[in-house]
C-alpha cells in the first residue's frame, strides 16, 4: 500500500493554515503545520516532507530566506517548494526562482488550481524519488556477486542483473527483457540439472511437506566446461501473489570442498586401518628387547613391524599425494567399469558384510568419469549405512549393474535392513551446505555422507534415489545412475 504524500504547511497566520488544511485534507494528504521560518526548517528536517507550501510574507525569516536555506541543506535540497504569496510582481517571482522555488500559488487561492498544482508536484516528486531509488538499487544489484532475477506473473524473466545474466547465459542486452520466449524454469532446465528433483515439482512455491528444502542447479563437467553448482532461493515480492525475486548463489567451491573432505576421510579410514594393526607387534618387540634375547622369533617380529611401517609410510605418501590432486571427480583414466564388482566386494569384506553380485550381462566395457577413490567412497558410505540400520549389524547386500540407453550405468544396491519413512527417503540426498543455520539435511543416525554421495553423482550428470524394497518386506534399494564412456574416448 502506497503511503500518502506528506505536505508541510508554513504560515504565520492561523487562518491561512486552516484554509490550506481544509482544502487539502479531503485529498488524503498527510499534513503538518509550522508557524514561522525557523520552525519550518526544524520540522522539515524531522519529517522530510514530499512538498512544502511556504508563505512568503512572514516576520523574522521570510519565505524567500527559508527557501534559500532549504536549497543549501543537503538533506532538504531536493524537497519541492511552492511559494504562497500575495505578491504578483515579476520581481517577486524572479526572486522566488532565484531562491529555489519550484512553483507559485497566489492568494486568495483558487481551489481547483491549488489542488492541481499540489497533485502535480507531489506526483512528480514521488516519481523522481522512486526513479532515484531504483537507479541506486540497480547499481547495487548490478555490482553484486550474487545473481538476481525478477519473474513476472507468467514466470518469465523481466530483469536479470549482470551475475544472473552470466549464470543464465543471457546477453548484456537482456538486463530488462521485454519479450522473454520461455519461463525461467524451462530456461534453466536447458542449462542445468534441477536437484533434488522433488524440490522443483512445486516451483516456485516450496514443497508443502518440506518448505525449507534447498534447490540446486548443477552443471556436470564437460569437455568445454567445469562442474558448477548454484543454490536457488525464491522470494515472493511483497504485495504480489505472482511475482518473484530469485537469488542465484555460487556454492561451487563449498560443495567441492565438502566432497573432497568427505572422500578424504573415507580414504584415510581405508588406507591406515590395516597397516596400523600390524604396528601392534612393536609392543611385543619392546617387551622382548628388555630381556635382550635376540632369538629368531624376535627378529621375525621386528621384521613384521618394519614391513608394516614401510606400508604405512607408502600409504601416507598416497594420502598426501591425494591432497595435492587437482580434482576429486575425475582422474586421467576415470574408473573402469569392470572393477566395480571386485571393488564392491573389497569394501564389503573390510566392513565384514556379506555381498552378492548379479550381472545382467557380461561386464560392461567403459569407464566412469568419477575417480576410483570417489566410487570406493560411495560404496563405503552405502555399505556402512546398510550395516548401521540392520537390526543385527550383519546385512546381506546385493549389487546389480545394468547398462541403460545413452551410455548410462545403473548401480543397484539392495540390503535386508530396516525401511525408512517417506520423509526420511525424501531428505537423504540433500546436500548439507546450507545458508540457513538450523537446517542440515541430516537424518538421525545416518550422518551426512549420503548428501555428499548425491553431490558427487549430480556433479557428473548422474542421478540417485533411495526406495523401500518392493520385492521384500525389509530393506532398502539404492539406485545410482552414472554416465560412462567407451574406453577409446579417454585416449582420443
C-alpha positions in Angstrom: 0.0 0.0 0.0 1.4 3.4 -1.0 1.6 6.0 1.8 0.0 9.4 1.2 2.3 12.3 0.4 3.4 14.4 3.4 2.9 18.1 3.0 4.4 20.8 5.3 2.3 24.0 5.5 4.3 27.0 6.6 2.3 30.1 7.5 2.4 32.5 10.5 -1.3 33.3 10.1 -3.6 30.7 11.7 -6.4 31.5 9.2 -4.1 30.8 6.3 -3.1 27.4 7.9 -6.7 26.4 8.4 -7.6 27.4 4.8 -4.8 25.2 3.3 -5.6 22.3 5.7 -9.3 22.5 4.7 -8.6 22.4 1.0 -6.0 19.6 1.2 -7.3 17.3 3.9 -10.1 15.9 1.7 -7.4 14.8 -0.9 -5.9 12.4 1.6 -2.6 14.1 2.2 -0.7 13.9 5.5 -0.4 17.4 6.7 2.0 19.1 9.2 1.9 22.8 10.1 4.8 25.2 11.1 4.2 28.9 12.2 7.5 30.5 11.2 10.6 30.1 9.2 12.8 28.6 12.0 10.1 26.1 12.9 9.7 25.2 9.3 13.3 24.3 8.8 13.4 22.2 12.1 10.2 20.4 11.2 11.3 19.8 7.6 14.5 18.1 8.8 12.4 15.9 11.1 9.7 14.7 8.7 11.4 15.1 5.2 8.1 16.1 3.5 7.1 15.4 -0.1 6.2 19.1 -0.5 6.5 22.4 1.4 3.7 25.1 0.9 5.7 28.1 2.1 4.1 31.5 2.8 6.3 34.4 1.6 5.2 37.2 4.0 6.3 36.1 7.5 8.1 38.1 10.2 11.7 37.3 11.1 12.8 34.9 8.3 10.5 35.3 5.3 9.6 32.7 2.7 12.4 33.7 0.3 15.1 33.2 3.0 13.6 29.9 4.2 13.6 28.6 0.6 17.2 29.7 0.1 18.2 27.9 3.3 16.5 24.7 2.3 18.3 24.7 -1.0 21.6 24.9 0.8 20.8 22.0 3.1 21.9 18.6 1.7 19.1 16.8 3.4 16.3 19.1 2.1 17.7 20.4 -1.1 15.5 18.2 -3.3 12.2 18.8 -1.5 9.8 20.7 -3.8 8.7 24.2 -2.6 5.6 26.1 -3.7 5.6 29.7 -2.5 2.3 31.0 -1.3 2.2 34.8 -1.8 0.1 37.9 -2.3 2.9 39.4 -4.3 2.2 39.2 -8.0 5.0 41.2 -9.4 7.6 39.9 -11.8 10.4 41.0 -9.4 9.0 38.8 -6.6 8.7 35.8 -8.9 12.2 36.2 -10.1 13.4 36.4 -6.5 11.5 33.3 -5.7 13.0 31.4 -8.6 16.5 32.5 -7.6 15.8 31.3 -4.0 15.0 27.9 -5.5 11.2 27.7 -5.5 9.5 25.2 -7.8 6.1 27.0 -8.3 3.9 29.8 -7.0 0.3 30.0 -5.7 -1.3 33.4 -5.3 -3.6 34.4 -2.5 -6.6 34.2 -2.4 -6.5 30.5 -3.5 -8.3 29.1 -6.5 -9.3 25.7 -5.1 -9.0 23.8 -8.4 -5.7 25.4 -9.3 -4.2 24.7 -5.8 -5.2 21.0 -5.8 -4.0 20.6 -9.4 -0.6 22.1 -8.7 -0.1 20.2 -5.4 -1.1 17.0 -7.1 1.3 17.5 -10.0 4.2 18.4 -7.8 3.8 15.6 -5.3 3.3 13.1 -8.1 6.4 14.2 -10.0 8.4 14.3 -6.7 7.3 10.7 -5.9 8.3 9.6 -9.3 11.7 11.3 -9.1 12.4 9.7 -5.7 11.3 6.2 -7.0 13.5 6.7 -10.1 16.4 7.7 -7.9 16.0 4.8 -5.6 15.6 2.4 -8.5 18.8 3.6 -10.0 20.6 3.1 -6.7 19.1 -0.3 -6.3 20.1 -1.4 -9.9 23.6 -0.1 -9.4 24.0 -2.1 -6.2 22.4 -5.2 -7.7 24.5 -4.9 -10.9 27.6 -4.9 -8.8 26.5 -7.8 -6.6 28.4 -11.1 -6.6 25.1 -13.0 -6.4 22.7 -13.3 -9.3 19.2 -11.7 -9.0 16.3 -12.3 -11.4 12.7 -10.8 -11.3 10.0 -13.1 -12.7 6.6 -11.8 -13.8 3.2 -13.4 -13.2 3.9 -15.8 -16.1 7.2 -17.0 -14.7 9.1 -15.0 -17.4 12.3 -13.2 -16.7 11.7 -9.4 -16.7 15.0 -8.4 -15.1 18.4 -10.1 -14.6 21.5 -8.5 -13.1 25.0 -8.9 -14.5 25.8 -12.0 -12.4 22.5 -13.7 -13.3 23.0 -13.0 -17.0 26.3 -14.8 -16.7 24.9 -17.8 -14.9 21.9 -18.0 -17.3 23.9 -17.3 -20.4 21.9 -14.2 -21.3 23.3 -11.4 -23.3 24.2 -7.9 -22.0 21.1 -6.6 -23.8 18.9 -8.8 -21.8 19.0 -6.9 -18.5 15.4 -5.7 -18.9 13.9 -8.4 -21.0 10.8 -7.2 -22.8 9.9 -10.3 -24.7 11.1 -13.5 -23.0 10.4 -16.6 -25.0 10.2 -19.2 -22.2 9.7 -19.4 -18.5 12.6 -19.2 -16.1 12.3 -22.9 -15.1 12.3 -24.1 -18.7 15.3 -21.9 -19.4 17.4 -23.2 -16.5 16.5 -26.8 -17.4 18.2 -26.3 -20.7 21.4 -25.4 -18.9 21.5 -27.3 -15.7 20.1 -30.3 -13.7 17.5 -29.2 -11.2 18.2 -31.1 -8.0 16.8 -32.6 -5.8 14.1 -33.3 -8.4 11.1 -33.3 -5.9 12.1 -29.9 -4.6 11.4 -28.4 -8.0 8.0 -30.0 -8.6 6.1 -27.1 -6.9 8.3 -24.3 -8.4 8.4 -21.5 -7.4 6.4 -22.4 -4.3 8.3 -24.5 -1.8 7.1 -28.1 -1.2 4.4 -28.1 1.4 5.9 -31.0 3.3 9.4 -29.5 3.3 9.3 -25.7 3.0 13.0 -25.3 3.9 14.4 -27.8 1.4 17.1 -26.2 -0.7 17.1 -26.1 -4.5 20.2 -26.5 -6.7 21.2 -26.1 -10.3 24.0 -28.4 -11.2 26.0 -28.4 -14.4 28.1 -31.6 -14.9 31.6 -31.4 -16.1 32.0 -31.5 -19.8 35.0 -31.2 -22.2 34.4 -27.4 -22.6 33.1 -26.5 -19.1 33.9 -27.4 -15.5 31.5 -28.6 -12.8 29.3 -25.8 -11.5 26.8 -25.5 -8.6 24.2 -22.8 -7.9 21.8 -22.6 -4.9 18.5 -21.0 -5.8 16.3 -19.1 -3.4 12.8 -17.8 -4.4 11.1 -14.9 -2.6 7.6 -13.8 -3.3 7.5 -10.0 -3.8 5.6 -8.0 -1.2 2.1 -7.1 -2.2 2.2 -9.6 -5.1 0.9 -13.2 -5.4 2.5 -14.0 -8.7 5.8 -12.0 -9.0 9.0 -13.5 -7.6 12.6 -12.4 -6.8 15.1 -15.2 -7.5 18.6 -15.3 -5.9 21.3 -17.4 -7.5 24.4 -18.2 -5.3 27.6 -19.8 -6.5 28.3 -22.6 -4.0 30.7 -24.5 -6.3 33.8 -24.1 -4.1 31.9 -25.1 -0.9 30.3 -28.2 -2.4 33.6 -29.4 -4.0 35.4 -28.8 -0.7 32.8 -30.7 1.1 33.1 -33.6 -1.4 36.9 -33.5 -1.0 37.0 -33.6 2.7 34.4 -36.4 3.0 36.2 -38.6 0.5 39.5 -37.9 2.2 38.0 -39.1 5.4 37.0 -42.3 3.7 40.4 -42.7 2.1 42.2 -42.3 5.5 39.9 -44.9 7.0 40.8 -47.4 4.3 44.5 -46.6 3.8 45.5 -46.6 7.5 43.4 -49.2 9.1 45.3 -52.4 8.0 48.9 -51.2 8.3 48.3 -49.7 11.8 47.1 -53.1 13.0 50.4 -54.6 12.1 52.3 -52.0 14.1 50.9 -53.6 17.3 53.8 -56.0 17.0 56.1 -53.2 18.2 54.7 -53.6 21.7 56.0 -57.2 21.8 59.3 -56.1 20.4 59.6 -53.6 23.2 58.8 -56.3 25.8 61.4 -58.8 24.5 64.1 -56.2 24.0 64.1 -55.7 27.7 65.2 -59.4 28.1 67.9 -58.8 25.4 67.2 -62.2 23.9 67.7 -61.8 20.2 66.2 -65.1 19.1 64.6 -65.9 15.7 61.1 -65.1 16.9 62.2 -61.6 17.9 63.8 -61.0 14.6 60.6 -62.1 12.9 58.6 -59.6 15.0 61.0 -56.8 14.2 60.8 -57.6 10.5 56.9 -57.6 10.6 56.9 -54.3 12.4 59.4 -52.9 9.8 57.2 -54.1 6.9 54.1 -52.6 8.5 55.9 -49.3 9.0 57.0 -49.3 5.3 53.4 -49.9 4.2 52.2 -47.1 6.5 54.8 -44.8 5.0 53.8 -45.7 1.5 50.1 -45.3 2.2 50.7 -42.0 3.9 52.5 -40.8 0.8 49.4 -41.8 -1.2 47.2 -39.7 1.0 49.5 -36.7 0.8 49.6 -37.0 -3.0 45.8 -37.2 -3.0 45.6 -33.9 -1.1 47.7 -32.3 -3.9 45.5 -33.8 -6.6 43.8 -31.2 -8.8 40.3 -32.8 -8.9 38.3 -35.4 -6.9 35.8 -36.2 -9.5 37.9 -37.1 -12.5 41.2 -38.9 -12.8 43.1 -39.3 -16.0 41.5 -42.7 -16.8 38.4 -42.5 -14.6 37.2 -45.7 -13.0 36.9 -48.8 -15.3 33.5 -50.4 -15.0 34.9 -54.0 -14.9 36.4 -53.4 -11.5 33.2 -52.4 -9.8 32.2 -55.9 -8.6 35.7 -56.6 -7.1 35.8 -53.1 -5.5 32.3 -53.6 -4.0 33.5 -57.0 -2.6 36.6 -55.4 -1.2 34.7 -52.8 0.7 32.2 -55.4 1.9 35.0 -57.6 3.2 36.6 -54.7 5.0 33.3 -54.0 6.8 32.5 -57.7 7.4 29.4 -57.6 5.2 28.1 -60.5 3.1 27.7 -59.4 -0.5 26.5 -60.9 -3.7 26.9 -59.7 -7.3 24.2 -60.1 -10.0 25.2 -59.3 -13.6 22.5 -58.8 -16.2 25.1 -59.4 -18.9 28.8 -59.7 -19.3 30.9 -56.9 -17.7 30.4 -53.7 -19.4 33.3 -52.1 -21.2 33.8 -48.4 -20.4 34.9 -46.0 -17.7 33.2 -43.7 -15.3 34.1 -40.0 -15.0 34.2 -40.4 -11.3 37.6 -41.5 -9.9 38.3 -44.9 -8.4 38.6 -43.3 -4.9 35.2 -41.5 -5.3 33.5 -44.7 -6.3 35.1 -46.6 -3.4 34.0 -43.9 -1.0 30.4 -44.1 -2.3 30.4 -47.9 -1.8 31.8 -47.5 1.7 29.1 -44.9 2.6 26.3 -47.0 1.3 27.5 -50.2 3.0 28.2 -48.6 6.3 24.7 -47.3 6.4 23.4 -50.7 5.4 25.2 -52.2 8.4 24.2 -49.3 10.7 20.5 -49.8 10.0 20.5 -53.6 10.2 19.0 -55.0 13.4 21.9 -57.4 13.9 24.5 -55.2 12.2 25.1 -58.1 9.7 23.3 -57.1 6.5 23.4 -59.1 3.3 23.8 -56.8 0.3 23.3 -57.3 -3.4 25.0 -55.4 -6.2 23.5 -55.3 -9.7 24.9 -53.4 -12.7 22.6 -52.6 -15.6 23.5 -50.8 -18.8 20.9 -48.3 -19.9 20.4 -46.3 -23.0 22.8 -43.4 -24.0 25.8 -44.9 -22.2 24.4 -44.8 -18.7 25.0 -47.3 -16.0 22.6 -48.1 -13.2 24.2 -49.3 -10.0 21.6 -51.1 -7.8 22.4 -52.0 -4.2 19.8 -53.8 -2.0 20.1 -54.7 1.7 17.9 -56.5 4.1 17.8 -54.0 7.0 15.1 -51.7 8.2 13.0 -49.4 6.0 12.8 -45.6 6.1 9.8 -43.3 6.3 8.7 -41.3 3.3 10.1 -38.1 5.0 13.5 -39.7 5.5 13.6 -41.0 2.0 12.9 -37.5 0.6 15.7 -35.9 2.5 18.6 -38.4 2.4 20.3 -36.8 -0.7 20.0 -33.2 0.3 23.5 -31.6 0.2 24.3 -30.2 3.6 25.8 -27.0 2.5 23.1 -24.5 3.6 22.9 -20.8 4.4 20.1 -21.5 6.9 21.9 -22.2 10.2 19.2 -24.6 11.6 18.9 -26.8 8.5 21.5 -29.5 7.7 19.6 -32.2 5.7 20.9 -34.8 8.2 18.8 -37.8 9.1 19.1 -39.0 12.6 21.6 -41.9 12.8 22.5 -41.6 9.1 25.1 -38.9 9.2 25.8 -36.5 6.3 27.7 -38.8 3.9 24.7 -39.6 1.7 24.3 -35.9 0.8 27.9 -35.9 -0.5 27.2 -39.1 -2.4 24.4 -37.2 -4.1 26.5 -34.1 -4.8 29.2 -36.3 -6.4 26.7 -38.1 -8.6 24.9 -34.9 -9.7 28.2 -33.2 -10.4 28.9 -35.7 -13.3 25.4 -35.6 -14.7 24.0 -38.6 -12.9 21.1 -39.2 -10.5 20.3 -41.2 -7.5 17.3 -42.4 -5.5 16.6 -44.5 -2.4 13.4 -46.6 -2.1 12.0 -49.2 0.3 12.3 -52.6 -1.4 9.1 -53.9 -3.1 10.4 -57.4 -3.5 10.9 -57.9 0.2 9.3 -56.9 3.5 12.6 -55.5 4.7 15.5 -53.4 3.3 16.4 -50.5 1.1 17.1 -50.2 -2.6 19.6 -47.6 -3.7 19.9 -46.8 -7.4 22.7 -44.6 -8.8 22.7 -43.8 -12.4 26.0 -42.6 -13.9 27.2 -41.7 -17.4 30.1 -43.7 -18.7 32.4 -43.5 -21.7 33.8 -46.1 -24.1 37.5 -46.8 -23.3 38.6 -45.2 -26.5 37.0 -41.9 -25.5 39.7 -41.5 -22.9 42.5 -41.7 -25.4 41.3 -39.5 -28.2 
